[in-house]
Amino acid sequence: MSALTGTGALVRLILRRDRVVMPAWILLVALVPLGTASGTAALYPTDEARQGYIDDLSRSSLLILFYGRTPTPDLGSLIFWRSASGMVILGLIGLLTVIRHTRVEEEAGRRELVGSAAVGRYADLTAALVATSGAFLVLAVLVALGMASQRTPVPGAVAMGLAWAAAGILFAAVGAVVAQLSQSAAAARGLGIAVLAAAFAVRAVGDVAAQQGSGPSWLSWVPPLGWAYQVRAYDGDRWWVLGMAAVLAVALSGVAFRLAARRDLGAGLLAPRLGPAVAAPSLRTPLALAWRLHRGTLYAWTAGFVVYGLLIGGIADAAGDLVGDNQQLRAVMERLGGQSALSDVFIASSLGISALIVSAYAISAALRMRVEEAGLRSEPVLVAGASRLGWAGSHVVFALLGPVVAMAASGLTAGVVYGLSTGDVGRQVPRVLWGALVQLPAIWVLAALTVAVFGLRPRLAPAVGWLALVICLLVGQVGAALRLSQSLLDVSPFTHIPHAPGGAVPMTPLVVLTGLAVALVLVGLIGFRRRDIPVT
C-alpha cells in the first residue's frame, strides 16, 4: 500500500466537513477587495485624487506597519496596498485549517480510526494541504475576476489573486510543520500564530525602514509573509516572487512529511510538559476549568484589539485630512454619522468593523461547549458532580463577557491615543470607550444564537453560528452597495447599533437586542438541560 493511498477520499471528506465554512470565507474574503475597489473608484476617480489620499495616509507609520510600502496612484495598486492586511488573515486561515484536519483529528483519536483502513501514512497530511491549497486557488480566481471587473489591468488582477493565495498556502505549509512538533492542537496553534506574528512584525519593520529610507529595509523580504507583500501587484507584478513562494511552500511541506515520518502516531516531536499530579484548588469548579480553557484565546484576542485600537486612534485625528476637498466622500461620511465630526465617524465605523471581528471570538467561545462534548470531555466533568447548567454557563460567561474585554481594550486604547493627539484625553477616552461598548448587544445576539442552537441541535451549532456571522458581514460590507431593501438590512443586529461616538444613542434597540440575546441563551441552556449527552 502506498503512503498516499486514500488521499482522494480524505480530500472529499475535508470538503464535505467544510462545505459551509470554506465557501463562506472564500466568498467573504473575495468580496473585500472588490468592495474596496468599487468604493475607491467612485470617491477617488483620478490619479491625482488617489495620490493625495495616499500622501495623507502615508504620514502615519502605523499604516505602513499594517499595509506595507506606499503604492502608485493606480487604482489596482492602491487596492492591493489597502487590502494587504487581508493576507495576514489568509495566513491565519491556512494555518488553522491544516492544523484542524491533521493534529486535531489525531488528538481526538479519529486519525487512528481512519488509519486502520486502507489509508497511507501521509494521506491525511497530503489531503489537508491539497484541500486547503485548492481553496486558496479558488479564492485567487475570484479575486482576479473581481479586480478585473473594476477595469484594472488583468495581469495585475491575476498577480493580486495569486499573492493572496500564496500567503494562505505558505502558512498552510507552516501549519503542516507545527502540527508535527506538538502533541496538542492548542500548542500547534500557538506555535503557528507565533510564527505568523513574528513574520508580520519583521515585515512591518522592514517596510517602515524602506519607506523612511533608512534602517534594515531587507527585513521586508523575510519570508513567508514578506514575499506575499513583495509581489507588488499592479506595480511591477513580480511573478518571480510567486515562484519563490511556491518553492518555499513545497520545501516546508517536505519538512512536514519528514517530521511525520520520525514520530509516532498521536505524539509530537516536542515533549509535552507534565502537569502536576494533583489539580490546584483553583480548578475545582466548572468556571475555573472554563477559564483555563479560554484564557489563552482571550489573551490573544485582547492583545490583537489593543493593536487595532492603536491603529484607530492614530488615524482618527487625520480623518478630516483624508477627506480633504472630496465633497462626495464628505457627504457620505456625514450621512453615516449625522452631524458629528469626521473623526468621530471614522472611529464609529472602525469600531463597527471591530465588533464584527469580535463576534468571531464570541461564536468560537460558545462553540467550545460543542468541542468539549464531541471530544467526550464533558461527561467526566458532569459525572464528577458539576451540574449541566453550571458547566454550560461557565462557557457562556466567556462567550458574553470575553467580547466585553476585547471591545473595551480596543476602545480604551483608541481613546487614549486619539486623546493624546488632540490634547484632550479626559474627554475622548469615555466617548470612544462608549462607542466600543455600544456594539456589544449585537455581538451578544450572535453568541446567544450559537448557544441556542447548541442546546437544541448541537450538530448544527457550528454551521448556524458561522453562517450568521457571514450574513452580517455581507449585509454590512456590501448591502448598501447592492441596494438591498431595508428589511433585508435589518436582519443583521449590527444594523440597529447607533453610531457612536458623535451620534445620538437611542437605548431602545440596545435593550431589545440585549433582551433577545438573554432569551436565546435561556433557550439554549434549557435545551441543553433536557437533551441527551453526548451528541457526537
N, C-alpha and C positions, 0 to 999 in steps of 0.2 A: 504494500500500500504506500502510495506517495505521501510525502509530508504535507502536500496541499490538497489531498483528497477531501472532498466535501466543501471546498471553498465557495463554490457557486451556491450551494444550498444555504450556507450561512449568510452569504450576501443577501439572498432573498429573505431570510429570517430577519436580518437587521432592517431591511427596507420595510418589512411588514410591521415590525415593532415601532419604527419611527415614521409610520405612514402619516401621522398627523403633525408631529413636531418638526420633522425635517422639511416638508414642503412649506410649513408656516414660516420658519426662519429664512428659508431661501427667498420666498416671496417678499417678506418684510424687508430684508436687507437689500434686495434688488430695487425696491421702491425708494430707498433713501436717496441715492444719487439722482434718480430720475426726478423726484420731487424737488430736490435742491436745485437741479439744473433748470427745471421749469420756472421756479420762483425767481432764481437769479437772473435768468434771461429776460424776464418781464421787468424786473426792478432795475437792472443794470444792462441796458441793451447795447452799449458801445464799449469799445476797449478803453476809452478814456474814463468812463464811469467805473468800470471794473478795476482799473489801475488805481483810482482814488480810493476805492474800497479796500484794495489790497494794502495800500500805503498806510491807511488808518489802522488796519488790523495788525500790520507787522510792527507797530510801535510797541506792542506787548510781547515780551519774551515768553510769557505763558502760552500764547498762541503758537509760537514757534515750537515750544515744547510738545504741544499736542499735535500740530498739523505738519510740522517739518518746515523746510526752507520755502520761502515765498515763491509763488508761481509766476508765469507770464499772464498778461491780461486776457489771454484766450479763454473762452467760456469753459471748454473742456479741462484746461489746465487748472483753472480756478476750482472747478468742482472736484477734481482729483485731490487737490490740496485740502479743500474744506471737508471732504469725506474721508480723509486719511485715518481718522480715529476709528473708522469702521473696520480697518484692517486689524486693529487690536482686538475688537470684538470677534472677528472671524478667527483669529488665532485662538481665542479662548474657546470658541465653539468647537474647533477642530481638536483641541486638546482634550476637552471634556467628553466629546463623542467617542473618541478612540478608547479612552480610559473606561468609559461606561460599558463598551462592548468587549472589553478584554479583562481588565483587572476586577471590575465589579462582578462580572459573570464568574470569574474564578473564585473570588472571595465568597460569593453566595453559594458555591458548590455546583452551579449549573454547568460550568465548563467541564468538570469531571464527568457529569452525566452525559453530556454531548460527546465527550472524548471516548466514552465506552462504545460508541457506534463506529461506523466506518468513516472516521474523520481523522485527517492527518494532524500532526503535532502543531504545524504552523497555520492551519486553516483558519482558526479564529482571528489571529492577528492579521493575516492577509485579508480576510473578509472585512474586518473593521477599517483597514486602510483603503481598500478598494471602494467600499460604500461611501466612506467619508470624502475621499478624493473625488469620486464621481459627483457627489452633491455639490462640491465647490466648483467643479467644471460646469455643471448646470447653472450655478449662480453666475459664473463668468459669462456665459452666453446671454443670460438675461440682462446683466449689467451692460454688456456691449450693445445689445439691441436697444435698451433703454436710452443709453447715451447717444447712439446713432440717430434715434428718433428725434433728438433735440438739435439735429443738424450740426453736430460736431463731427470732425473728421473720423472716418471709420477706423483707420489704423490706431488712432488714439483711443477710441472706444474699446477696441479689442485689447489693447495694452492695459487699459484700466481694469477690464474684466479679469484678465489673466493675473494682474498684480494682486487683486483681491483674492483670487483663487490661490495664488502662491502663498499668501500669508496664512490662509487656513490649512493648506496641505503641509506646509513646513511645520506648523505646530501640531498637526495630527501626527507627524513623524516624531516630534518631541514627546507627544503623549504616549506613543508606542514604546519609546525608550524608558520613560519614567515608570510605565506600567510594569516593566520587568524588574525595576530596582526595589520597589516597596512591596511589602506583603499586604498592605491595606490600600483600598481605593482612596481613602481620605488623605493618606500620606502621599500617594501618587499625585493627587490633585494639587496638594500643597507644593510639591516639588515643581510640577509643571507650571503652576501660576507664578512661582518664584522666578523661573526661567523667563516667563513672559514679562514680568515686571522688570527684571534686570535688562532684558532686551529693549524694552521701551525706554527705560531710564538712560541707557547707554546711547541709544539712537538720538534721544532728545538732547543730551549734552552735546553730541556731535553736530546736530543741526543748528543749535544755538551758536556754537563756535563758528560754524561755517557762515551763518548769517551775519555775525559780527565781524568776521574777517580775522579772527584771532582765536587761538586755543586748539584743542585736539579735534579738528574737524573730521579726521579719519574715523572717529568713533561712529559717525553716521553710516558707515559702511559695515559695521559689525553685524553679522547675521544672527538670527534669521530674520528679524523684523526690519532691520535696516535695508536689506536687499529689496523687500517689497516696496518700501518708500522710494528707493532709488530707481525704480522703473521709470519714474517721471513721465507718466502718460501725458500725451499732448505737448510735451516739452522735451522732445528728443526721442521718445519711445525706445528706451534701451532694452531691446529684445534680448541682448546677450546676458543681461542681469537675470531675466527669466530662465535662461539656460543654466546659469549658475545655481539658481534656486532649485531647479529640477534635479540637478546633480546632488545638491545637499540633501534634498528630501529622500532620494534613493539611498544615499550614504547613511543617513540616520535610520532609515528603515532596515538597512542591512545590519547596523549595530543592534537594533532591537531584536532581529532574528538571531544574531549570535548570542546575545544575552539570554534569550529564551531557551537556547539550547544548553545553557550552562546551569540552569536552575531546575528544581523540582516543581511539579505542578502544585499550585497553592502557596509556594514560597516566593520570597524575593531575594535579590542579591544583597540587600542591606538588611542586616538582622534587626528585628523589631526590639525596642526597649521593653524589658519586662516590667510589668506593673507590680504594685505591692500585693502581698498575699491577702491582706485584709483591706476592704474598702474603707476610705476615710469616712468619718461621721457626716461629712457634708454631702455624701452621696446616698443618704438613707431615704430620700423622698423622690417621687417621680419628677418634681420640679428641678431638683438638684441634678438628676440624670439628664433631663432635657437641657439644662444649662451646659452640662458637659458636652452634649452632642451638638448644640447650636453655637457655642461661644466662638469657635474658630471662624465660622462663616460670618457671624455678626461682626467680629473684629475686622475682617477683611472688607466687608461692605461699608462699614463706618469709615475706615481709612480711605477707601475709594471716594466716598462722598465728601470727606474733608478736602481732598484734592479737587473735586468738582466744585466745591464751594469757593476755593481759591480762584479757580478759573472764572466763575461767575462774578465774584467781587472785583477781580482785576479788570474785567472788560466792561462792567456796568457803567463806570464813570465815563467811558469813551463811547457809549451807545449813541449819544447825540452826534458825535463826530462821524460815526459810521453812516448815519442817515444823511448828514450833510444837506445839500440843496435838493435832494431827491424828494420832490413833493409827493410822488406816488407812494414811496415807501413810508414817508412820514404819515400820510393819511392812513395807510394800512396799520401801522403801529399804533396810531391814536385810536383807531377803531377797536383794536384789541384791548386797549387799556383805558378807554374813556378819555378823560381829560388829564390823566396822570402824566408825569414826566416820562420821557422816552427811556430813561434809565430804569424806572420802575417797571415799564412794560417789558423791557429786556429781562429783568430779574424774574418777573412773574412768569414769562414764557419759559425761561430756563428751569425754573422750579417745577413747572408743569411737566417738562420733559423728565426731570429727575424723578418725579412721582411715578411716572410710567415705568421707569427702570427699577425703582424700589419695589414696585408691585411684583416684579420677578422674584425678588427676595422673599416677599410675603407669601407668594404661592409656593415657592420652594420650601419654606419653613413649614407651611401647612401640610405639604406632601411628605414631610418627614415621617408623619404617622403612617402613611401608606408604605413607605420604605421599610419601616420597622416591622410592620405587620407582615408584609410579603416576605421579609427576611426571617420570619419566625422568631423575632426578638421581642415581640410584645407579650407573648404568652408567659415567658419566665417572669416578667415583671408583674403581670396581673395575678399569677398564681402565688406570688410571694406576699400578697396582702394589699397591693395597690388597687384602688377602685378604677373602674373603666373611665369614669368622668375625671378622676384625678390624673390619670395617665394622659388622656386626650387633652384635658385642659392645660396641662403643663406645656404641650407643644403649641396649643392655640395662643398661649401667652406670648410666645416668641413670634408667631405669625402676625400678631396685632401690635405688640409693643416694640418688636425689632424695627419696623418701619419708623416708629416714633424716634428712635435713637438715630437712625440713618438720616432722616429728613432734618432733625434738629441739628445734627453735625454739619450738614450741608448749609442750612440756613444761618446758623451761628457763624460759621467760617466766612460765608459770603457777606454777612452783615458787618463783621469786623473789618474785613479787607475793604469793602466799599466805604464804610465809615471812615477808615483811615485816609482813603483817597479824597474824600470830601471834607475831612476835618470835623465830622460830626458823628462820632461813634455812638454816643449815647442815644441819638435819635434813630440812626439807621439800624442798629442791631435788633431792637424789638420789632421794627417794621418788617425787616427781611425774614427774621425768625418766624413771625406770624404768617408771612407768605408761604413759608415752607410747611408749617404745621397745618395750615388750612387745607392742604392737599390730602390729609390723612383719611378722611371719610371715604373717598373714592378708592384708595388703596385697600382699606378695610373691607369694602364690598367684594373685591376680587378675592381676597384671602378668605373671607367668610363663605363665598360661593364654593371655593375649593373644599372647605371644611364640610359644608352641607353635602356635597356630592360624595365625599369620603364616607360620611356617616350612612348615606343611603345606598350608593352604588360605588363601592371603593375602586373597582377596576376602571371606572370611567373618570375618576378624580384627576389624574394627570392630563388626560386629553381635554377635559372641560376647563380646567384651570388655565392651561396654556392657551387654548383656543380663545377664551375670554380675553386674555391679555392681548393676543394678536388682533382681535376685533377692535379693542380700544386703541391700539397703536395705529391701525389702518384708519379708523374714524378720525383720530386726532391729527394724523400726518397728511392724509390725502383726502379726507372727507370734504373739506371746503373746496379743494381744487376740483374734485369730481362733481361738485354742486349737488351733494346728497341732500335729501329733504331733512328738515329739522327733526322729524320723527325718528329717522334713522340715526341722526347725530345724537339724539337724546338717549340712545341705547347705552352709550358709554357713560359711566358715572362721572368721568372727568369733564364731560361737557357741562355739568352742573356746578363745578367748582368755580367760585368767583375769582377774578384776577386780583391778586394781592402780592406785593404792596401797591398802593396807589389808587385802587378802585374800591367801590363800596363792597362790603362783605355781608350780604343777607344771610341770616342764620338758618332760615327755613330749609334750604337744600342741604345744608350740613347736618341738621338734625334728622332730616328724612333719610339721608344716606347712612348715618350712624345707626339709626333705628333698623334700617334694612339689614345692615351688617350684623347687628345683635340677633335679629330674627333668624338669619341664615346660620349663624353659629349655634343657636339653640336647636334648630332643626338637625344640624349635623351631629351634635352631641346626643340628642335623644335617639336619632337613628343608630348611632354607634352603640349606644347602651342596649338597644334591643336586637341587633343583628348578631349573626354568628361570627366567631373569631377563631382562626384567621380565615380571610378570604384571599387566597393566593392566586 
